[in-house]
Amino acid sequence: MAKSKDARVAVILECTSCVRNGVNKVSTGISRYITQKNRHNTPNPLELKKFCPYCYKHTIHREIKK
C-alpha cells in the first residue's frame, strides 16, 4: 500500500535532560511520550514541557526521529 499523505503524523517526544546528563543512577530509563502533530502547521521539531518520572520534574521533551 502507498503511504498516506495525512496532515497528522505521530511523533515521539524524549526528555532532553535525561539524554544530556545521562540517566540518574536511581532510574533505569528515559522518559518518552507519543503524541500527534499537524505536519502543515508545525513543520519544525516539536518541543513541549512534560513531566519526566525519571528526573521527578517538568522538563523539555523534544521530538526525535522514529
All heavy atoms as TSV, in Angstrom:
chain	resi	resn	atom	element	x	y	z
A	1	MET	N	N	0.826	-1.183	0.000
A	1	MET	CA	C	0.000	0.000	0.000
A	1	MET	C	C	0.876	1.254	0.000
A	1	MET	O	O	1.985	1.255	0.512
A	1	MET	CB	C	-0.869	0.017	1.243
A	1	MET	CG	C	-1.947	-1.029	1.261
A	1	MET	SD	S	-3.167	-0.663	2.494
A	1	MET	CE	C	-4.218	0.407	1.604
A	2	ALA	N	N	0.353	2.295	-0.553
A	2	ALA	CA	C	1.060	3.568	-0.588
A	2	ALA	C	C	0.951	4.266	0.763
A	2	ALA	O	O	0.008	4.047	1.519
A	2	ALA	CB	C	0.475	4.451	-1.671
A	3	LYS	N	N	1.935	5.109	1.061
A	3	LYS	CA	C	1.901	5.861	2.308
A	3	LYS	C	C	0.813	6.916	2.240
A	3	LYS	O	O	0.568	7.517	1.205
A	3	LYS	CB	C	3.237	6.553	2.559
A	3	LYS	CG	C	4.296	5.651	3.068
A	3	LYS	CD	C	5.495	6.468	3.485
A	3	LYS	CE	C	6.516	5.606	4.149
A	3	LYS	NZ	N	7.675	6.362	4.571
A	4	SER	N	N	0.196	7.156	3.385
A	4	SER	CA	C	-0.840	8.167	3.477
A	4	SER	C	C	-0.201	9.553	3.545
A	4	SER	O	O	0.833	9.739	4.160
A	4	SER	CB	C	-1.675	7.912	4.725
A	4	SER	OG	O	-2.620	8.920	4.872
A	5	LYS	N	N	-0.830	10.537	2.932
A	5	LYS	CA	C	-0.313	11.896	2.960
A	5	LYS	C	C	-1.151	12.750	3.901
A	5	LYS	O	O	-1.452	13.902	3.594
A	5	LYS	CB	C	-0.292	12.483	1.563
A	5	LYS	CG	C	0.673	11.780	0.646
A	5	LYS	CD	C	1.026	12.617	-0.521
A	5	LYS	CE	C	2.073	11.889	-1.337
A	5	LYS	NZ	N	2.704	12.715	-2.309
A	6	ASP	N	N	-1.532	12.177	5.035
A	6	ASP	CA	C	-2.313	12.919	6.013
A	6	ASP	C	C	-1.496	14.052	6.601
A	6	ASP	O	O	-0.273	14.002	6.640
A	6	ASP	CB	C	-2.767	11.994	7.149
A	6	ASP	CG	C	-3.804	10.998	6.678
A	6	ASP	OD1	O	-4.479	11.273	5.670
A	6	ASP	OD2	O	-3.932	9.946	7.326
A	7	ALA	N	N	-2.189	15.061	7.092
A	7	ALA	CA	C	-1.509	16.187	7.735
A	7	ALA	C	C	-1.045	15.789	9.129
A	7	ALA	O	O	-0.037	16.280	9.616
A	7	ALA	CB	C	-2.436	17.381	7.807
A	8	ARG	N	N	-1.755	14.873	9.789
A	8	ARG	CA	C	-1.410	14.450	11.150
A	8	ARG	C	C	-0.432	13.281	11.115
A	8	ARG	O	O	-0.653	12.298	10.425
A	8	ARG	CB	C	-2.656	14.004	11.903
A	8	ARG	CG	C	-3.549	15.131	12.217
A	8	ARG	CD	C	-3.838	15.165	13.713
A	8	ARG	NE	N	-4.267	16.490	14.077
A	8	ARG	CZ	C	-3.584	17.281	14.890
A	8	ARG	NH1	N	-2.483	16.887	15.435
A	8	ARG	NH2	N	-4.029	18.467	15.183
A	9	VAL	N	N	0.649	13.420	11.882
A	9	VAL	CA	C	1.636	12.353	11.983
A	9	VAL	C	C	1.943	12.096	13.461
A	9	VAL	O	O	1.880	13.007	14.285
A	9	VAL	CB	C	2.950	12.703	11.243
A	9	VAL	CG1	C	2.730	12.741	9.754
A	9	VAL	CG2	C	3.519	14.002	11.716
A	10	ALA	N	N	2.264	10.871	13.784
A	10	ALA	CA	C	2.643	10.514	15.150
A	10	ALA	C	C	4.105	10.866	15.370
A	10	ALA	O	O	4.952	10.638	14.500
A	10	ALA	CB	C	2.430	9.025	15.383
A	11	VAL	N	N	4.415	11.474	16.537
A	11	VAL	CA	C	5.786	11.842	16.869
A	11	VAL	C	C	6.114	11.334	18.265
A	11	VAL	O	O	5.229	11.136	19.093
A	11	VAL	CB	C	6.015	13.373	16.808
A	11	VAL	CG1	C	5.862	13.888	15.404
A	11	VAL	CG2	C	5.099	14.105	17.736
A	12	ILE	N	N	7.399	11.114	18.518
A	12	ILE	CA	C	7.874	10.667	19.828
A	12	ILE	C	C	8.637	11.811	20.466
A	12	ILE	O	O	9.536	12.380	19.846
A	12	ILE	CB	C	8.770	9.427	19.690
A	12	ILE	CG1	C	7.998	8.285	19.045
A	12	ILE	CG2	C	9.315	9.011	21.050
A	12	ILE	CD1	C	8.849	7.100	18.683
A	13	LEU	N	N	8.274	12.153	21.702
A	13	LEU	CA	C	8.953	13.202	22.444
A	13	LEU	C	C	9.836	12.554	23.499
A	13	LEU	O	O	9.391	11.673	24.226
A	13	LEU	CB	C	7.939	14.125	23.124
A	13	LEU	CG	C	6.927	14.803	22.214
A	13	LEU	CD1	C	5.918	15.572	23.053
A	13	LEU	CD2	C	7.622	15.721	21.251
A	14	GLU	N	N	11.099	12.985	23.577
A	14	GLU	CA	C	12.059	12.397	24.504
A	14	GLU	C	C	12.620	13.475	25.426
A	14	GLU	O	O	12.909	14.589	24.998
A	14	GLU	CB	C	13.185	11.762	23.701
A	14	GLU	CG	C	14.169	10.984	24.528
A	14	GLU	CD	C	15.176	10.278	23.654
A	14	GLU	OE1	O	16.030	10.955	23.073
A	14	GLU	OE2	O	15.089	9.048	23.539
A	15	CYS	N	N	12.806	13.136	26.702
A	15	CYS	CA	C	13.313	14.074	27.702
A	15	CYS	C	C	14.731	14.504	27.345
A	15	CYS	O	O	15.594	13.672	27.107
A	15	CYS	CB	C	13.284	13.442	29.082
A	15	CYS	SG	S	13.926	14.512	30.376
A	16	THR	N	N	14.972	15.826	27.344
A	16	THR	CA	C	16.291	16.322	26.981
A	16	THR	C	C	17.272	16.235	28.147
A	16	THR	O	O	18.464	16.047	27.929
A	16	THR	CB	C	16.216	17.774	26.493
A	16	THR	OG1	O	15.583	18.551	27.498
A	16	THR	CG2	C	15.443	17.872	25.203
A	17	SER	N	N	16.800	16.380	29.374
A	17	SER	CA	C	17.737	16.338	30.499
A	17	SER	C	C	18.206	14.912	30.789
A	17	SER	O	O	19.347	14.728	31.202
A	17	SER	CB	C	17.116	16.969	31.740
A	17	SER	OG	O	16.063	16.183	32.215
A	18	CYS	N	N	17.389	13.909	30.571
A	18	CYS	CA	C	17.819	12.517	30.759
A	18	CYS	C	C	18.872	12.146	29.722
A	18	CYS	O	O	19.846	11.480	30.035
A	18	CYS	CB	C	16.642	11.560	30.625
A	18	CYS	SG	S	15.534	11.540	32.023
A	19	VAL	N	N	18.677	12.582	28.500
A	19	VAL	CA	C	19.603	12.261	27.420
A	19	VAL	C	C	20.906	13.018	27.603
A	19	VAL	O	O	21.994	12.467	27.455
A	19	VAL	CB	C	18.976	12.610	26.045
A	19	VAL	CG1	C	19.976	12.426	24.933
A	19	VAL	CG2	C	17.759	11.765	25.812
A	20	ARG	N	N	20.826	14.294	27.950
A	20	ARG	CA	C	22.007	15.138	28.050
A	20	ARG	C	C	22.861	14.760	29.248
A	20	ARG	O	O	24.068	14.613	29.147
A	20	ARG	CB	C	21.578	16.606	28.181
A	20	ARG	CG	C	22.725	17.565	28.138
A	20	ARG	CD	C	22.300	19.026	28.181
A	20	ARG	NE	N	20.952	19.292	27.776
A	20	ARG	CZ	C	20.054	19.908	28.549
A	20	ARG	NH1	N	20.364	20.329	29.741
A	20	ARG	NH2	N	18.842	20.125	28.101
A	21	ASN	N	N	22.262	14.592	30.416
A	21	ASN	CA	C	23.011	14.336	31.639
A	21	ASN	C	C	23.243	12.856	31.890
A	21	ASN	O	O	23.857	12.492	32.877
A	21	ASN	CB	C	22.277	14.932	32.839
A	21	ASN	CG	C	22.149	16.429	32.722
A	21	ASN	OD1	O	22.957	17.072	32.084
A	21	ASN	ND2	N	21.115	16.968	33.322
A	22	GLY	N	N	22.758	12.016	31.027
A	22	GLY	CA	C	22.787	10.596	31.333
A	22	GLY	C	C	21.650	10.321	32.302
A	22	GLY	O	O	21.118	11.225	32.925
A	23	VAL	N	N	21.268	9.108	32.428
A	23	VAL	CA	C	20.144	8.775	33.290
A	23	VAL	C	C	20.602	8.796	34.745
A	23	VAL	O	O	21.733	8.450	35.059
A	23	VAL	CB	C	19.583	7.394	32.891
A	23	VAL	CG1	C	18.384	7.040	33.717
A	23	VAL	CG2	C	19.231	7.379	31.416
A	24	ASN	N	N	19.692	9.223	35.628
A	24	ASN	CA	C	20.011	9.230	37.063
A	24	ASN	C	C	20.437	7.845	37.508
A	24	ASN	O	O	20.014	6.838	36.961
A	24	ASN	CB	C	18.786	9.659	37.875
A	24	ASN	CG	C	18.347	11.056	37.536
A	24	ASN	OD1	O	19.097	11.825	36.969
A	24	ASN	ND2	N	17.111	11.370	37.869
A	25	LYS	N	N	21.262	7.785	38.519
A	25	LYS	CA	C	21.738	6.482	38.992
A	25	LYS	C	C	20.602	5.638	39.576
A	25	LYS	O	O	20.648	4.422	39.540
A	25	LYS	CB	C	22.826	6.699	40.044
A	25	LYS	CG	C	24.097	7.261	39.444
A	25	LYS	CD	C	25.152	7.486	40.498
A	25	LYS	CE	C	26.462	7.914	39.921
A	25	LYS	NZ	N	26.486	9.120	39.184
A	26	VAL	N	N	19.572	6.309	40.076
A	26	VAL	CA	C	18.445	5.596	40.669
A	26	VAL	C	C	17.533	5.027	39.583
A	26	VAL	O	O	17.031	3.920	39.699
A	26	VAL	CB	C	17.638	6.546	41.588
A	26	VAL	CG1	C	16.437	5.850	42.166
A	26	VAL	CG2	C	18.546	7.082	42.682
A	27	SER	N	N	17.309	5.786	38.500
A	27	SER	CA	C	16.366	5.366	37.471
A	27	SER	C	C	17.045	4.500	36.413
A	27	SER	O	O	18.260	4.464	36.310
A	27	SER	CB	C	15.740	6.587	36.811
A	27	SER	OG	O	16.724	7.282	36.102
A	28	THR	N	N	16.212	3.863	35.607
A	28	THR	CA	C	16.739	2.972	34.567
A	28	THR	C	C	16.100	3.234	33.217
A	28	THR	O	O	15.797	2.306	32.489
A	28	THR	CB	C	16.488	1.505	34.946
A	28	THR	OG1	O	15.075	1.336	35.092
A	28	THR	CG2	C	17.193	1.129	36.205
A	29	GLY	N	N	15.843	4.505	32.894
A	29	GLY	CA	C	15.215	4.755	31.603
A	29	GLY	C	C	15.223	6.202	31.210
A	29	GLY	O	O	15.751	7.058	31.913
A	30	ILE	N	N	14.616	6.466	30.046
A	30	ILE	CA	C	14.473	7.807	29.515
A	30	ILE	C	C	12.993	8.024	29.255
A	30	ILE	O	O	12.336	7.182	28.652
A	30	ILE	CB	C	15.279	7.977	28.212
A	30	ILE	CG1	C	16.764	7.815	28.503
A	30	ILE	CG2	C	15.017	9.320	27.576
A	30	ILE	CD1	C	17.627	7.788	27.277
A	31	SER	N	N	12.489	9.160	29.699
A	31	SER	CA	C	11.070	9.472	29.544
A	31	SER	C	C	10.742	9.731	28.082
A	31	SER	O	O	11.410	10.517	27.415
A	31	SER	CB	C	10.730	10.698	30.383
A	31	SER	OG	O	9.404	11.090	30.156
A	32	ARG	N	N	9.700	9.075	27.579
A	32	ARG	CA	C	9.247	9.281	26.207
A	32	ARG	C	C	7.731	9.365	26.186
A	32	ARG	O	O	7.048	8.629	26.891
A	32	ARG	CB	C	9.694	8.139	25.303
A	32	ARG	CG	C	11.172	8.170	25.056
A	32	ARG	CD	C	11.568	7.254	23.942
A	32	ARG	NE	N	12.983	7.430	23.651
A	32	ARG	CZ	C	13.767	6.455	23.275
A	32	ARG	NH1	N	13.304	5.251	23.113
A	32	ARG	NH2	N	15.034	6.711	23.028
A	33	TYR	N	N	7.210	10.268	25.381
A	33	TYR	CA	C	5.783	10.426	25.173
A	33	TYR	C	C	5.502	10.286	23.687
A	33	TYR	O	O	6.318	10.681	22.857
A	33	TYR	CB	C	5.312	11.821	25.604
A	33	TYR	CG	C	5.224	12.015	27.098
A	33	TYR	CD1	C	6.304	12.514	27.816
A	33	TYR	CD2	C	4.066	11.715	27.785
A	33	TYR	CE1	C	6.228	12.709	29.181
A	33	TYR	CE2	C	3.968	11.905	29.154
A	33	TYR	CZ	C	5.051	12.400	29.842
A	33	TYR	OH	O	4.965	12.586	31.192
A	34	ILE	N	N	4.326	9.759	23.350
A	34	ILE	CA	C	3.892	9.660	21.963
A	34	ILE	C	C	2.698	10.589	21.800
A	34	ILE	O	O	1.773	10.564	22.599
A	34	ILE	CB	C	3.493	8.220	21.594
A	34	ILE	CG1	C	4.691	7.299	21.742
A	34	ILE	CG2	C	2.947	8.165	20.175
A	34	ILE	CD1	C	4.370	5.839	21.538
A	35	THR	N	N	2.746	11.433	20.779
A	35	THR	CA	C	1.672	12.372	20.510
A	35	THR	C	C	1.542	12.563	19.010
A	35	THR	O	O	2.245	11.910	18.237
A	35	THR	CB	C	1.923	13.725	21.229
A	35	THR	OG1	O	0.780	14.550	21.086
A	35	THR	CG2	C	3.149	14.417	20.691
A	36	GLN	N	N	0.639	13.442	18.598
A	36	GLN	CA	C	0.453	13.737	17.183
A	36	GLN	C	C	0.650	15.219	16.941
A	36	GLN	O	O	0.428	16.031	17.829
A	36	GLN	CB	C	-0.957	13.358	16.733
A	36	GLN	CG	C	-1.222	11.888	16.756
A	36	GLN	CD	C	-2.622	11.589	16.261
A	36	GLN	OE1	O	-3.475	12.462	16.193
A	36	GLN	NE2	N	-2.858	10.342	15.926
A	37	LYS	N	N	1.081	15.558	15.727
A	37	LYS	CA	C	1.181	16.953	15.344
A	37	LYS	C	C	0.729	17.103	13.901
A	37	LYS	O	O	0.745	16.145	13.127
A	37	LYS	CB	C	2.599	17.492	15.521
A	37	LYS	CG	C	3.591	17.055	14.468
A	37	LYS	CD	C	4.885	17.813	14.603
A	37	LYS	CE	C	5.802	17.526	13.430
A	37	LYS	NZ	N	7.015	18.309	13.476
A	38	ASN	N	N	0.326	18.324	13.563
A	38	ASN	CA	C	-0.074	18.623	12.206
A	38	ASN	C	C	1.175	19.038	11.433
A	38	ASN	O	O	1.817	20.020	11.768
A	38	ASN	CB	C	-1.105	19.750	12.201
A	38	ASN	CG	C	-1.707	19.960	10.841
A	38	ASN	OD1	O	-1.003	19.941	9.838
A	38	ASN	ND2	N	-3.009	20.171	10.810
A	39	ARG	N	N	1.513	18.278	10.440
A	39	ARG	CA	C	2.738	18.490	9.669
A	39	ARG	C	C	2.736	19.840	8.942
A	39	ARG	O	O	3.772	20.477	8.808
A	39	ARG	CB	C	2.861	17.349	8.664
A	39	ARG	CG	C	3.983	17.437	7.733
A	39	ARG	CD	C	4.017	16.326	6.724
A	39	ARG	NE	N	3.089	15.251	6.985
A	39	ARG	CZ	C	3.155	14.059	6.435
A	39	ARG	NH1	N	4.116	13.787	5.611
A	39	ARG	NH2	N	2.277	13.127	6.687
A	40	HIS	N	N	1.574	20.300	8.497
A	40	HIS	CA	C	1.496	21.553	7.742
A	40	HIS	C	C	1.604	22.782	8.653
A	40	HIS	O	O	2.233	23.770	8.285
A	40	HIS	CB	C	0.204	21.620	6.940
A	40	HIS	CG	C	0.069	20.506	5.950
A	40	HIS	ND1	N	0.947	20.336	4.893
A	40	HIS	CD2	C	-0.810	19.474	5.861
A	40	HIS	CE1	C	0.597	19.262	4.198
A	40	HIS	NE2	N	-0.465	18.716	4.772
A	41	ASN	N	N	1.000	22.731	9.836
A	41	ASN	CA	C	1.034	23.875	10.751
A	41	ASN	C	C	2.326	23.944	11.556
A	41	ASN	O	O	2.737	25.015	11.979
A	41	ASN	CB	C	-0.144	23.816	11.730
A	41	ASN	CG	C	-1.460	23.970	11.021
A	41	ASN	OD1	O	-1.510	24.459	9.901
A	41	ASN	ND2	N	-2.528	23.541	11.658
A	42	THR	N	N	2.957	22.787	11.815
A	42	THR	CA	C	4.159	22.731	12.647
A	42	THR	C	C	5.252	21.954	11.921
A	42	THR	O	O	5.493	20.790	12.218
A	42	THR	CB	C	3.835	22.036	13.986
A	42	THR	OG1	O	2.605	22.523	14.485
A	42	THR	CG2	C	4.929	22.269	14.991
A	43	PRO	N	N	5.938	22.571	10.971
A	43	PRO	CA	C	6.971	21.839	10.231
A	43	PRO	C	C	8.252	21.640	11.038
A	43	PRO	O	O	9.011	20.714	10.778
A	43	PRO	CB	C	7.234	22.719	9.011
A	43	PRO	CG	C	6.849	24.091	9.446
A	43	PRO	CD	C	5.736	23.920	10.442
A	44	ASN	N	N	8.506	22.492	12.055
A	44	ASN	CA	C	9.708	22.372	12.879
A	44	ASN	C	C	9.541	21.278	13.923
A	44	ASN	O	O	8.411	20.909	14.270
A	44	ASN	CB	C	9.992	23.699	13.587
A	44	ASN	CG	C	10.209	24.821	12.605
A	44	ASN	OD1	O	10.660	24.597	11.489
A	44	ASN	ND2	N	9.862	26.026	13.005
A	45	PRO	N	N	10.648	20.750	14.460
A	45	PRO	CA	C	10.541	19.743	15.517
A	45	PRO	C	C	9.794	20.296	16.741
A	45	PRO	O	O	9.991	21.435	17.146
A	45	PRO	CB	C	11.994	19.436	15.874
A	45	PRO	CG	C	12.757	19.787	14.655
A	45	PRO	CD	C	12.030	20.939	14.026
A	46	LEU	N	N	8.944	19.480	17.303
A	46	LEU	CA	C	8.084	19.877	18.405
A	46	LEU	C	C	8.844	19.835	19.725
A	46	LEU	O	O	9.644	18.919	19.954
A	46	LEU	CB	C	6.895	18.912	18.450
A	46	LEU	CG	C	5.701	19.263	19.298
A	46	LEU	CD1	C	5.085	20.571	18.823
A	46	LEU	CD2	C	4.675	18.156	19.220
A	47	GLU	N	N	8.617	20.823	20.591
A	47	GLU	CA	C	9.190	20.858	21.937
A	47	GLU	C	C	8.076	21.196	22.919
A	47	GLU	O	O	7.431	22.223	22.783
A	47	GLU	CB	C	10.280	21.926	22.046
A	47	GLU	CG	C	11.566	21.574	21.402
A	47	GLU	CD	C	12.647	22.612	21.674
A	47	GLU	OE1	O	12.388	23.571	22.419
A	47	GLU	OE2	O	13.741	22.441	21.140
A	48	LEU	N	N	7.849	20.317	23.890
A	48	LEU	CA	C	6.826	20.546	24.901
A	48	LEU	C	C	7.410	20.307	26.284
A	48	LEU	O	O	8.325	19.503	26.443
A	48	LEU	CB	C	5.642	19.594	24.700
A	48	LEU	CG	C	4.839	19.749	23.429
A	48	LEU	CD1	C	3.805	18.639	23.331
A	48	LEU	CD2	C	4.165	21.097	23.389
A	49	LYS	N	N	6.863	20.996	27.275
A	49	LYS	CA	C	7.295	20.796	28.646
A	49	LYS	C	C	6.378	19.744	29.267
A	49	LYS	O	O	5.178	19.969	29.403
A	49	LYS	CB	C	7.216	22.116	29.418
A	49	LYS	CG	C	8.051	22.138	30.646
A	49	LYS	CD	C	8.243	23.545	31.142
A	49	LYS	CE	C	9.307	23.537	32.208
A	49	LYS	NZ	N	9.541	24.862	32.741
A	50	LYS	N	N	6.941	18.585	29.598
A	50	LYS	CA	C	6.183	17.460	30.139
A	50	LYS	C	C	6.856	16.970	31.415
A	50	LYS	O	O	8.009	17.265	31.672
A	50	LYS	CB	C	6.141	16.301	29.138
A	50	LYS	CG	C	5.630	16.652	27.768
A	50	LYS	CD	C	4.168	16.834	27.758
A	50	LYS	CE	C	3.495	15.570	27.279
A	50	LYS	NZ	N	2.052	15.670	27.346
A	51	PHE	N	N	6.145	16.157	32.195
A	51	PHE	CA	C	6.704	15.604	33.420
A	51	PHE	C	C	7.549	14.384	33.104
A	51	PHE	O	O	7.135	13.480	32.391
A	51	PHE	CB	C	5.599	15.214	34.396
A	51	PHE	CG	C	6.129	14.650	35.680
A	51	PHE	CD1	C	6.658	15.477	36.642
A	51	PHE	CD2	C	6.117	13.290	35.915
A	51	PHE	CE1	C	7.163	14.969	37.823
A	51	PHE	CE2	C	6.617	12.763	37.089
A	51	PHE	CZ	C	7.138	13.611	38.045
A	52	CYS	N	N	8.768	14.355	33.640
A	52	CYS	CA	C	9.663	13.210	33.475
A	52	CYS	C	C	9.680	12.429	34.788
A	52	CYS	O	O	10.146	12.949	35.803
A	52	CYS	CB	C	11.064	13.684	33.116
A	52	CYS	SG	S	12.239	12.331	32.980
A	53	PRO	N	N	9.200	11.203	34.804
A	53	PRO	CA	C	9.197	10.422	36.043
A	53	PRO	C	C	10.593	10.002	36.504
A	53	PRO	O	O	10.779	9.645	37.654
A	53	PRO	CB	C	8.344	9.203	35.700
A	53	PRO	CG	C	8.367	9.107	34.229
A	53	PRO	CD	C	8.563	10.494	33.708
A	54	TYR	N	N	11.589	10.077	35.619
A	54	TYR	CA	C	12.948	9.700	35.993
A	54	TYR	C	C	13.702	10.871	36.611
A	54	TYR	O	O	14.557	10.681	37.463
A	54	TYR	CB	C	13.699	9.151	34.779
A	54	TYR	CG	C	13.008	7.953	34.194
A	54	TYR	CD1	C	12.321	8.032	32.990
A	54	TYR	CD2	C	13.004	6.736	34.864
A	54	TYR	CE1	C	11.672	6.940	32.470
A	54	TYR	CE2	C	12.356	5.635	34.344
A	54	TYR	CZ	C	11.688	5.739	33.153
A	54	TYR	OH	O	11.043	4.654	32.640
A	55	CYS	N	N	13.395	12.104	36.169
A	55	CYS	CA	C	14.016	13.306	36.746
A	55	CYS	C	C	13.189	13.844	37.912
A	55	CYS	O	O	13.666	14.680	38.664
A	55	CYS	CB	C	14.121	14.408	35.691
A	55	CYS	SG	S	15.142	13.987	34.287
A	56	TYR	N	N	11.941	13.409	38.025
A	56	TYR	CA	C	10.993	13.875	39.042
A	56	TYR	C	C	10.712	15.367	38.926
A	56	TYR	O	O	10.569	16.064	39.922
A	56	TYR	CB	C	11.479	13.549	40.457
A	56	TYR	CG	C	11.622	12.076	40.698
A	56	TYR	CD1	C	12.878	11.510	40.824
A	56	TYR	CD2	C	10.519	11.249	40.784
A	56	TYR	CE1	C	13.031	10.155	41.029
A	56	TYR	CE2	C	10.653	9.884	40.990
A	56	TYR	CZ	C	11.916	9.355	41.113
A	56	TYR	OH	O	12.058	8.011	41.315
A	57	LYS	N	N	10.651	15.887	37.697
A	57	LYS	CA	C	10.299	17.295	37.489
A	57	LYS	C	C	9.835	17.490	36.055
A	57	LYS	O	O	9.964	16.598	35.220
A	57	LYS	CB	C	11.477	18.198	37.796
A	57	LYS	CG	C	12.719	17.924	36.999
A	57	LYS	CD	C	13.869	18.790	37.461
A	57	LYS	CE	C	15.151	18.368	36.770
A	57	LYS	NZ	N	16.294	19.117	37.248
A	58	HIS	N	N	9.293	18.686	35.770
A	58	HIS	CA	C	8.878	19.029	34.418
A	58	HIS	C	C	10.105	19.471	33.631
A	58	HIS	O	O	10.838	20.350	34.067
A	58	HIS	CB	C	7.841	20.150	34.450
A	58	HIS	CG	C	6.491	19.675	34.856
A	58	HIS	ND1	N	6.134	19.514	36.180
A	58	HIS	CD2	C	5.427	19.302	34.121
A	58	HIS	CE1	C	4.895	19.069	36.235
A	58	HIS	NE2	N	4.428	18.941	34.994
A	59	THR	N	N	10.318	18.842	32.471
A	59	THR	CA	C	11.468	19.160	31.630
A	59	THR	C	C	11.001	19.303	30.183
A	59	THR	O	O	9.886	18.923	29.834
A	59	THR	CB	C	12.543	18.058	31.694
A	59	THR	OG1	O	11.950	16.824	31.277
A	59	THR	CG2	C	13.106	17.914	33.083
A	60	ILE	N	N	11.867	19.830	29.351
A	60	ILE	CA	C	11.549	19.967	27.926
A	60	ILE	C	C	11.735	18.613	27.246
A	60	ILE	O	O	12.766	17.965	27.410
A	60	ILE	CB	C	12.440	21.031	27.269
A	60	ILE	CG1	C	12.123	22.398	27.856
A	60	ILE	CG2	C	12.252	21.027	25.756
A	60	ILE	CD1	C	12.976	23.511	27.330
A	61	HIS	N	N	10.709	18.208	26.514
A	61	HIS	CA	C	10.762	16.981	25.733
A	61	HIS	C	C	10.787	17.381	24.265
A	61	HIS	O	O	9.933	18.127	23.811
A	61	HIS	CB	C	9.540	16.104	26.020
A	61	HIS	CG	C	9.612	15.397	27.326
A	61	HIS	ND1	N	9.645	16.048	28.532
A	61	HIS	CD2	C	9.676	14.082	27.617
A	61	HIS	CE1	C	9.709	15.166	29.514
A	61	HIS	NE2	N	9.728	13.961	28.966
A	62	ARG	N	N	11.767	16.891	23.520
A	62	ARG	CA	C	11.965	17.236	22.114
A	62	ARG	C	C	11.581	16.068	21.224
A	62	ARG	O	O	11.763	14.912	21.580
A	62	ARG	CB	C	13.439	17.571	21.895
A	62	ARG	CG	C	13.611	18.856	21.173
A	62	ARG	CD	C	15.054	19.284	21.052
A	62	ARG	NE	N	15.197	20.530	21.775
A	62	ARG	CZ	C	16.135	20.790	22.651
A	62	ARG	NH1	N	17.052	19.918	22.907
A	62	ARG	NH2	N	16.160	21.948	23.257
A	63	GLU	N	N	11.117	16.392	20.041
A	63	GLU	CA	C	10.747	15.381	19.048
A	63	GLU	C	C	11.995	14.660	18.547
A	63	GLU	O	O	13.016	15.286	18.273
A	63	GLU	CB	C	10.039	16.073	17.888
A	63	GLU	CG	C	9.635	15.147	16.783
A	63	GLU	CD	C	8.972	15.869	15.627
A	63	GLU	OE1	O	8.469	16.984	15.823
A	63	GLU	OE2	O	8.993	15.302	14.510
A	64	ILE	N	N	11.910	13.329	18.439
A	64	ILE	CA	C	13.005	12.540	17.893
A	64	ILE	C	C	12.511	11.823	16.639
A	64	ILE	O	O	11.309	11.705	16.412
A	64	ILE	CB	C	13.554	11.512	18.902
A	64	ILE	CG1	C	12.463	10.529	19.321
A	64	ILE	CG2	C	14.141	12.214	20.093
A	64	ILE	CD1	C	13.000	9.357	20.106
A	65	LYS	N	N	13.433	11.341	15.842
A	65	LYS	CA	C	13.059	10.602	14.637
A	65	LYS	C	C	12.751	9.170	15.024
A	65	LYS	O	O	13.354	8.601	15.913
A	65	LYS	CB	C	14.197	10.631	13.624
A	65	LYS	CG	C	14.463	12.022	13.125
A	65	LYS	CD	C	15.542	12.018	12.067
A	65	LYS	CE	C	15.793	13.422	11.590
A	65	LYS	NZ	N	16.807	13.481	10.552
A	66	LYS	N	N	11.806	8.570	14.303
A	66	LYS	CA	C	11.424	7.183	14.575
A	66	LYS	C	C	12.451	6.230	14.055
A	66	LYS	O	O	12.988	6.279	13.053
A	66	LYS	CB	C	10.083	6.859	13.954
A	66	LYS	CG	C	8.940	7.502	14.660
A	66	LYS	CD	C	7.673	6.951	14.105
A	66	LYS	CE	C	6.524	7.869	14.328
A	66	LYS	NZ	N	5.307	7.377	13.810
